[in-house]
Amino acid sequence: MVATMAKPTAETNRALERQVEVLSNAALARGGRWFFLLAIVGVLSTGGMHLAIGGGHYEVPLITCVFLSFLSLLVWRTAAAGKLTERRKYLLLMPFVLSPHTLFFASWLLLPAGSATFLTGPFSFLLMLMIVLSGFVFDARFSMLAGIFSGALYFVAYLLGQDVLNGLAVSDPAFATELKSPAIWILRAFMIGFSGTVVATLTLIARKLAVSAVSEAAEKASISRLFGQYVSDEVKDKLIADKANLVGERHEVVILFSDLRGFSTFSEGKEPEEIVVQLNDYFDRMVEAIQAHGGVVDKFIGDAVMAVFGGLVPLDNPCQSAVDAATAMRVELHALNRRFAERGLQPFENGIGLHFGLVVQGSIGSNARKEFTVIGDAVNTSARLESACKDFPESVLLSDTVLAGLDAETRARCIDHGVIKVKGKAQAVPVFGLVDVATSRKWVTQTSRKSLGNP
C-alpha cells in the first residue's frame, strides 16, 4: 500500500508563510544595508561634485541621495527587526523601489532642462537594481507591479523632458535617434517594466524553493520530535551520527531494570485506556528521574523500564548515578501514589535491579527492523535482581559491582543480603538492598540486618 501525504492544513500554510516572511525580512535587511551604503556613497560623490563644480545643479541629486539613504536605512532597520509585514511591503518598500524617480520629477520642477537633465544618468540604471531588490520580498505580484510602475514613471519622465531632448543639437544621427526617438524611450520603459516580470518569475521559483526548504525543515523537526518520543535523544543523535557505522561497541555500564509489582492484578477489570493513562503518568515521572541523573532509557517492556548509565552518555561514576536515579524513582513513585489516592486510583509499587558490567551497545535486529540497545550478561543480571525484589524488604537491589562504585553515604544505606542464586544464572550473585529513604527516614536505626555503613 502506498501512503499518501496529508494535505497541508490552513495552520500549516500560515506557519510556512510566517517562515517565508522571516526569510524575506532577513534578505531585505541585507539588501537594505547595502543600498544604504550605496546611497551614502552617492551622497558623498554628488556632494563632492556639487562643491567642485559650482553651479552644476548637483544639489538636486544630492538631496535625492540623502532621501534614498533615509529610505534605505528605514527598510534595513524595519526588515532587521522582522517588522516588514505584508502591508508594510506596499507602504514602505514600494515607495523605496520607485524612489529614484524623485530625481527626475524634482529636476522637472527645479532645473532648466527639467527631467531630461539626469534621465540618461546613473539613476536610470538604479531603477533596474531596485526592481531586482523587489524580488527579496518573495512576492511575484509585488515585483511585477514594481516593474510596471517604474517603467511607466520612467516614460512619463521622458515625456516631461521630450521637448528639451528634441531641441538638443546633435550631429551624429545614431546618437540623435538614441536621444530623440520616442520608440527608443518606449523600448527603455518597456525593458524596465518587463524586468519586473522576469524578477517575478524568478521570485515564484525562489518562493517555491523557500517554502519547500522551510517545509522540509519543519517536517524533519517534526520527525525528530516524534522519533524522540520513541527513543532517547542520545540514541537518536547516535543513530544520526553513526548511520553508516552502527556496529556494536563494548562499554562497561550500569543497567537499571524496573518493573511494576502486581501489574496483572492491577489491570483486571480496568479499561485499557484507563490503564494506559495511569501507566503514562508513572513512566513520565520515572523517565524524568532517570534522565536527571544521566541515564538513558533503553526501552519500555510492557510496564517495565530498562535504562543504561554510561556508554552513550559518559558519566564520572555511573554506579553512583544509577543508585541516585533509583532513589529518585522511589521518591517520585511515593509522591505519585499520593496523587493517585486523591483521584481514587490504585497505587503502584515497583522493584528496581542494578548491575554494573560489560555490554555490547549498538543496532541489533533484522534488515527490516532494528533496535538500538545493549546486550550482555549485565542486562540479564539486573533483570534477575529486579525480579528478586519481591523476596526482600527493599525495593531496590544492587550487585556488588555497583556497590563498589558508591560513596560512603550511599553505602551506608545498603544492607548485605549475602550471596543468592538468581533465576537463570548458574553463578550466585552478592546482593545488597538499598533502604528506601522515601518510606523510612530512620533506616539507620535498623538493627535486624547488617548495614554496610554501620558494621
DAUR-V676948 format. One record per pair of residues at least 24 apart in sequence whose C-alpha atoms are under 8 Angstrom apart, sorted by the first residue. I is the first residue (numbers start at 1). J is the second residue. D is the distance in whole Angstrom. If there is no record, write none. Layout:
i->I j->J d->D
i->I j->J d->D
//
This chain:
i->16 j->211 d->6
i->16 j->214 d->7
i->16 j->215 d->7
i->17 j->211 d->8
i->19 j->214 d->7
i->20 j->138 d->8
i->20 j->207 d->8
i->20 j->210 d->7
i->20 j->211 d->7
i->20 j->214 d->8
i->21 j->85 d->7
i->21 j->137 d->8
i->22 j->82 d->7
i->24 j->136 d->6
i->24 j->137 d->5
i->24 j->138 d->7
i->25 j->79 d->5
i->25 j->80 d->6
i->25 j->82 d->6
i->25 j->83 d->8
i->25 j->84 d->6
i->25 j->137 d->8
i->26 j->79 d->7
i->26 j->80 d->6
i->26 j->82 d->8
i->27 j->136 d->6
i->28 j->75 d->7
i->28 j->76 d->7
i->28 j->79 d->6
i->28 j->80 d->8
i->28 j->133 d->8
i->28 j->136 d->6
i->28 j->137 d->7
i->29 j->75 d->7
i->29 j->76 d->5
i->29 j->77 d->7
i->29 j->78 d->8
i->29 j->79 d->5
i->29 j->80 d->5
i->30 j->76 d->7
i->31 j->76 d->7
i->31 j->133 d->7
i->32 j->72 d->5
i->32 j->73 d->7
i->32 j->75 d->6
i->32 j->76 d->4
i->33 j->72 d->7
i->33 j->73 d->7
i->33 j->76 d->5
i->35 j->69 d->8
i->35 j->72 d->6
i->36 j->68 d->8
i->36 j->69 d->5
i->36 j->70 d->8
i->36 j->72 d->5
i->36 j->73 d->6
i->36 j->76 d->8
i->37 j->69 d->8
i->39 j->65 d->6
i->39 j->66 d->7
i->39 j->68 d->6
i->39 j->69 d->5
i->39 j->72 d->8
i->40 j->65 d->7
i->40 j->66 d->8
i->40 j->69 d->6
i->57 j->111 d->8
i->60 j->103 d->7
i->60 j->106 d->7
i->60 j->107 d->7
i->61 j->103 d->6
i->64 j->100 d->8
i->64 j->102 d->7
i->64 j->103 d->6
i->68 j->96 d->8
i->68 j->99 d->7
i->68 j->100 d->8
i->71 j->96 d->6
i->72 j->96 d->7
i->89 j->137 d->8
i->90 j->142 d->8
i->93 j->134 d->8
i->94 j->146 d->7
i->97 j->127 d->8
i->97 j->130 d->5
i->97 j->131 d->7
i->97 j->133 d->8
i->97 j->134 d->7
i->97 j->146 d->7
i->98 j->127 d->7
i->98 j->130 d->8
i->98 j->146 d->7
i->98 j->149 d->8
i->98 j->150 d->6
i->100 j->124 d->8
i->100 j->126 d->7
i->100 j->127 d->7
i->101 j->150 d->8
i->101 j->153 d->7
i->101 j->154 d->7
i->104 j->157 d->6
i->105 j->157 d->7
i->108 j->160 d->7
i->108 j->161 d->7
i->113 j->161 d->7
i->113 j->164 d->6
i->114 j->160 d->7
i->114 j->161 d->6
i->114 j->164 d->8
i->115 j->157 d->6
i->115 j->158 d->7
i->115 j->160 d->6
i->115 j->161 d->5
i->116 j->157 d->8
i->116 j->158 d->7
i->116 j->160 d->8
i->116 j->161 d->5
i->116 j->162 d->7
i->116 j->164 d->7
i->116 j->165 d->7
i->119 j->157 d->8
i->119 j->158 d->7
i->127 j->192 d->7
i->128 j->192 d->6
i->128 j->195 d->7
i->131 j->195 d->7
i->131 j->196 d->6
i->131 j->199 d->7
i->132 j->196 d->8
i->132 j->199 d->6
i->134 j->199 d->8
i->135 j->199 d->6
i->135 j->200 d->7
i->135 j->202 d->8
i->135 j->203 d->6
i->136 j->203 d->8
i->138 j->203 d->5
i->138 j->204 d->7
i->138 j->206 d->7
i->138 j->207 d->5
i->139 j->200 d->7
i->139 j->203 d->7
i->139 j->204 d->7
i->139 j->207 d->8
i->140 j->199 d->8
i->140 j->200 d->4
i->140 j->201 d->7
i->140 j->203 d->6
i->140 j->204 d->6
i->141 j->200 d->7
i->142 j->200 d->8
i->143 j->196 d->5
i->143 j->197 d->7
i->143 j->199 d->6
i->143 j->200 d->5
i->144 j->193 d->8
i->144 j->196 d->5
i->144 j->197 d->5
i->144 j->199 d->7
i->144 j->200 d->6
i->145 j->196 d->7
i->146 j->193 d->8
i->146 j->196 d->6
i->147 j->192 d->6
i->147 j->193 d->4
i->147 j->194 d->6
i->147 j->195 d->6
i->147 j->196 d->4
i->147 j->197 d->7
i->148 j->192 d->8
i->148 j->193 d->4
i->148 j->194 d->7
i->148 j->196 d->7
i->149 j->193 d->7
i->150 j->192 d->7
i->150 j->193 d->6
i->151 j->188 d->8
i->151 j->189 d->4
i->151 j->190 d->6
i->151 j->191 d->8
i->151 j->192 d->5
i->151 j->193 d->4
i->152 j->189 d->7
i->152 j->193 d->7
i->154 j->189 d->6
i->155 j->185 d->7
i->155 j->186 d->7
i->155 j->189 d->6
i->158 j->185 d->7
i->231 j->297 d->8
i->231 j->298 d->7
i->231 j->299 d->8
i->232 j->296 d->7
i->232 j->297 d->6
i->232 j->298 d->8
i->234 j->296 d->7
i->234 j->312 d->7
i->234 j->313 d->7
i->235 j->312 d->7
i->235 j->372 d->7
i->238 j->312 d->8
i->246 j->362 d->6
i->246 j->363 d->6
i->247 j->362 d->6
i->247 j->363 d->7
i->248 j->360 d->6
i->248 j->361 d->5
i->248 j->362 d->4
i->248 j->363 d->7
i->249 j->360 d->5
i->249 j->361 d->5
i->249 j->362 d->6
i->250 j->358 d->7
i->250 j->359 d->6
i->250 j->360 d->5
i->250 j->361 d->6
i->251 j->310 d->8
i->251 j->311 d->6
i->251 j->358 d->6
i->251 j->359 d->6
i->251 j->360 d->6
i->251 j->361 d->7
i->252 j->310 d->7
i->252 j->311 d->7
i->252 j->356 d->7
i->252 j->357 d->5
i->252 j->358 d->4
i->252 j->359 d->6
i->253 j->308 d->7
i->253 j->309 d->6
i->253 j->310 d->5
i->253 j->311 d->6
i->253 j->318 d->7
i->253 j->356 d->6
i->253 j->357 d->6
i->253 j->358 d->6
i->253 j->359 d->7
i->254 j->308 d->6
i->254 j->309 d->5
i->254 j->310 d->7
i->254 j->318 d->6
i->254 j->319 d->6
i->254 j->322 d->7
i->254 j->354 d->7
i->254 j->355 d->5
i->254 j->356 d->4
i->254 j->357 d->6
i->254 j->378 d->8
i->254 j->402 d->7
i->255 j->306 d->7
i->255 j->307 d->6
i->255 j->308 d->5
i->255 j->309 d->7
i->255 j->353 d->8
i->255 j->354 d->6
i->255 j->355 d->6
i->255 j->356 d->6
i->255 j->378 d->7
i->255 j->379 d->6
i->255 j->382 d->6
i->256 j->305 d->8
i->256 j->306 d->6
i->256 j->307 d->5
i->256 j->308 d->6
i->256 j->309 d->8
i->256 j->322 d->7
i->256 j->352 d->7
i->256 j->353 d->6
i->256 j->354 d->5
i->256 j->355 d->7
i->256 j->382 d->6
i->257 j->304 d->7
i->257 j->305 d->6
i->257 j->306 d->5
i->257 j->307 d->7
i->257 j->352 d->6
i->257 j->353 d->5
i->257 j->354 d->7
i->257 j->382 d->6
i->257 j->383 d->6
i->257 j->386 d->6
i->258 j->304 d->5
i->258 j->305 d->5
i->258 j->306 d->6
i->258 j->350 d->7
i->258 j->351 d->6
i->258 j->352 d->4
i->258 j->353 d->6
i->258 j->383 d->8
i->258 j->386 d->6
i->259 j->303 d->6
i->259 j->304 d->4
i->259 j->305 d->6
i->259 j->350 d->5
i->259 j->351 d->6
i->259 j->352 d->7
i->259 j->386 d->7
i->260 j->303 d->6
i->260 j->304 d->7
i->260 j->348 d->7
i->260 j->349 d->6
i->260 j->350 d->4
i->260 j->351 d->6
i->261 j->348 d->7
i->261 j->349 d->5
i->261 j->350 d->5
i->261 j->351 d->7
i->262 j->349 d->8
i->263 j->303 d->8
i->266 j->346 d->8
i->279 j->303 d->7
i->282 j->333 d->7
i->282 j->336 d->7
i->285 j->329 d->7
i->285 j->332 d->6
i->285 j->333 d->8
i->286 j->329 d->5
i->286 j->332 d->7
i->286 j->333 d->8
i->289 j->325 d->6
i->289 j->326 d->8
i->289 j->328 d->6
i->289 j->329 d->6
i->289 j->332 d->8
i->290 j->322 d->8
i->290 j->325 d->5
i->290 j->326 d->8
i->290 j->328 d->8
i->290 j->329 d->7
i->292 j->325 d->7
i->293 j->321 d->6
i->293 j->322 d->7
i->293 j->324 d->7
i->293 j->325 d->6
i->294 j->321 d->7
i->295 j->321 d->8
i->295 j->322 d->7
i->295 j->325 d->8
i->298 j->372 d->8
i->298 j->373 d->6
i->298 j->374 d->8
i->299 j->373 d->8
i->311 j->361 d->8
i->317 j->405 d->7
i->318 j->405 d->8
i->319 j->356 d->7
i->319 j->402 d->5
i->319 j->403 d->7
i->319 j->405 d->5
i->319 j->406 d->6
i->320 j->402 d->8
i->320 j->405 d->6
i->320 j->406 d->5
i->320 j->407 d->7
i->322 j->354 d->8
i->323 j->354 d->8
i->326 j->352 d->7
i->326 j->396 d->7
i->327 j->436 d->7
i->327 j->437 d->7
i->330 j->436 d->7
i->330 j->438 d->7
i->331 j->437 d->8
i->331 j->438 d->5
i->334 j->438 d->7
i->350 j->395 d->7
i->351 j->386 d->6
i->351 j->387 d->7
i->351 j->389 d->6
i->351 j->390 d->7
i->351 j->395 d->5
i->351 j->396 d->6
i->352 j->385 d->8
i->352 j->386 d->5
i->352 j->389 d->7
i->352 j->395 d->6
i->352 j->396 d->5
i->352 j->397 d->6
i->353 j->382 d->5
i->353 j->383 d->6
i->353 j->384 d->7
i->353 j->385 d->5
i->353 j->386 d->4
i->353 j->387 d->8
i->353 j->389 d->8
i->353 j->396 d->6
i->353 j->397 d->5
i->353 j->398 d->6
i->354 j->382 d->5
i->354 j->385 d->7
i->354 j->386 d->8
i->354 j->396 d->8
i->354 j->397 d->6
i->354 j->398 d->5
i->354 j->399 d->7
i->354 j->402 d->7
i->355 j->379 d->8
i->355 j->381 d->6
i->355 j->382 d->5
i->355 j->398 d->6
i->355 j->399 d->5
i->355 j->401 d->7
i->355 j->402 d->6
i->356 j->399 d->8
i->356 j->401 d->5
i->356 j->402 d->5
i->357 j->401 d->7
i->381 j->425 d->8
i->384 j->422 d->6
i->384 j->423 d->6
i->384 j->424 d->8
i->385 j->422 d->7
i->385 j->431 d->8
i->388 j->422 d->7
i->392 j->433 d->8
i->393 j->433 d->8
i->394 j->433 d->6
i->394 j->434 d->6
i->394 j->435 d->6
i->394 j->436 d->7
i->395 j->433 d->8
i->395 j->434 d->7
i->395 j->435 d->8
i->395 j->436 d->7
i->396 j->433 d->6
i->396 j->434 d->5
i->396 j->435 d->8
i->396 j->436 d->8
i->397 j->431 d->7
i->397 j->432 d->6
i->397 j->433 d->5
i->397 j->434 d->6
i->398 j->431 d->6
i->398 j->432 d->5
i->398 j->433 d->6
i->398 j->434 d->7
i->399 j->429 d->7
i->399 j->430 d->6
i->399 j->431 d->5
i->399 j->432 d->6
i->400 j->429 d->8
i->400 j->430 d->6
i->400 j->431 d->6
i->400 j->432 d->7
i->403 j->432 d->8
i->408 j->453 d->7
i->409 j->453 d->8
i->411 j->452 d->6
i->411 j->453 d->6
i->412 j->451 d->6
i->412 j->452 d->5
i->412 j->453 d->4
i->412 j->454 d->7
i->413 j->443 d->8
i->413 j->444 d->7
i->413 j->451 d->7
i->413 j->452 d->7
i->413 j->453 d->7
i->414 j->451 d->6
i->414 j->452 d->6
i->414 j->453 d->7
i->415 j->449 d->7
i->415 j->450 d->6
i->415 j->451 d->5
i->415 j->452 d->6
i->416 j->449 d->8
i->416 j->450 d->6
i->416 j->451 d->7
i->416 j->452 d->7
//
